Amino acid sequence: MFMAIAVENAHHPANQSNYRVWHLELDASGNVLSIGSKTREELIQSLFQHYREKGQSNWKAFLKNRDESTVIELYDFISLNPNENTHFGNLPTLSEFQKTLEQLELKMEMTPIAA
């Protein structure tokens, strides 16, 4: 399963739909296997593949000001940019997530990927 934890918006206003979603890959027990990022298109491909194989979403999002995660579904990608998207407009930005890591005193830094 994948847990979306932060969104990295495109730097140019003309590319608002070209955002990246940072995620944790989790095993069945909830242990973190890896951390990474996917483009919007890669995330949609992952969703389609899992729907074909298992009939359900393998993505969740942990949104700002929420106590529980929510499932990411294909219809969440109908909007044009992450601020209109059901989930990604409510995900922390990469810099906000980095502040959380610093507050937890984790010696880990997440930086934007050059596009």
DRENGU-465210 format. One record per residue (C-alpha): residue number from 1; residue in one letter; x, y, z. Coordinates in steps of 0.25 Angstrom, whole numbers, padded with zeros to 4 digits. Layout:
N
   k r     u     v     w
 NUM a     X     Y     Z
...
***
This chain:
115
   k r     u     v     w
   1 m  0000  0000  0000
   2 f  0004  0014 -0002
   3 m  0002  0026  0007
   4 a  0002  0040  0001
   5 i  0009  0049  0010
   6 a  0012  0062  0003
   7 v  0010  0069 -0010
   8 e  0021  0077 -0018
   9 n  0014  0087 -0027
  10 a  0020  0090 -0041
  11 h  0028  0103 -0041
  12 h  0022  0109 -0053
  13 p  0007  0113 -0053
  14 a  0005  0107 -0067
  15 n  0009  0094 -0061
  16 q -0001  0093 -0050
  17 s -0005  0079 -0053
  18 n  0009  0074 -0053
  19 y  0010  0072 -0038
  20 r  0018  0061 -0031
  21 v  0012  0053 -0019
  22 w  0022  0048 -0008
  23 h  0018  0035 -0002
  24 l  0022  0024  0008
  25 e  0021  0010  0003
  26 l  0016  0001  0014
  27 d  0015 -0014  0017
  28 a  0002 -0021  0022
  29 s  0006 -0018  0036
  30 g  0008 -0003  0034
  31 n  0023 -0003  0034
  32 v  0030  0007  0024
  33 l  0037  0000  0013
  34 s  0042  0012  0005
  35 i  0039  0027  0003
  36 g  0038  0033 -0011
  37 s  0030  0042 -0021
  38 k  0022  0039 -0033
  39 t  0016  0049 -0043
  40 r  0001  0050 -0045
  41 e  0002  0041 -0057
  42 e  0010  0030 -0049
  43 l  0001  0030 -0038
  44 i -0011  0029 -0047
  45 q -0004  0017 -0054
  46 s -0002  0011 -0040
  47 l -0016  0012 -0037
  48 f -0021  0006 -0050
  49 q -0011 -0006 -0049
  50 h -0016 -0009 -0035
  51 y -0031 -0008 -0039
  52 r -0028 -0018 -0050
  53 e -0021 -0027 -0041
  54 k -0029 -0026 -0028
  55 g -0041 -0018 -0031
  56 q -0038 -0007 -0021
  57 s -0029  0005 -0018
  58 n -0016  0003 -0012
  59 w -0014  0018 -0009
  60 k -0018  0026  0003
  61 a -0015  0040  0007
  62 f -0012  0046  0021
  63 l -0018  0060  0020
  64 k -0016  0073  0028
  65 n -0024  0074  0040
  66 r -0029  0060  0040
  67 d -0028  0048  0050
  68 e -0030  0037  0039
  69 s -0025  0035  0025
  70 t -0035  0034  0013
  71 v -0034  0025  0001
  72 i -0030  0031 -0012
  73 e -0039  0027 -0023
  74 l -0038  0030 -0039
  75 y -0049  0040 -0038
  76 d -0040  0049 -0030
  77 f -0032  0052 -0042
  78 i -0044  0059 -0050
  79 s -0039  0073 -0046
  80 l -0028  0081 -0053
  81 n -0019  0084 -0042
  82 p -0015  0079 -0028
  83 n -0022  0090 -0021
  84 e -0035  0086 -0027
  85 n -0032  0071 -0025
  86 t -0040  0064 -0014
  87 h -0028  0060 -0007
  88 f -0016  0067 -0011
  89 g -0020  0081 -0009
  90 n -0021  0076  0006
  91 l -0008  0069  0006
  92 p  0004  0077  0013
  93 t  0014  0083  0003
  94 l  0028  0077  0003
  95 s  0033  0089  0012
  96 e  0022  0087  0022
  97 f  0025  0072  0023
  98 q  0039  0075  0025
  99 k  0036  0084  0037
 100 t  0028  0072  0043
 101 l  0041  0063  0041
 102 e  0049  0074  0048
 103 q  0039  0075  0059
 104 l  0040  0060  0061
 105 e  0055  0061  0061
 106 l  0057  0052  0050
 107 k  0070  0054  0043
 108 m  0064  0053  0029
 109 e  0062  0064  0018
 110 m  0053  0064  0007
 111 t  0056  0073 -0005
 112 p  0049  0076 -0018
 113 i  0052  0068 -0030
 114 a  0057  0077 -0042
 115 a  0046  0076 -0053
***
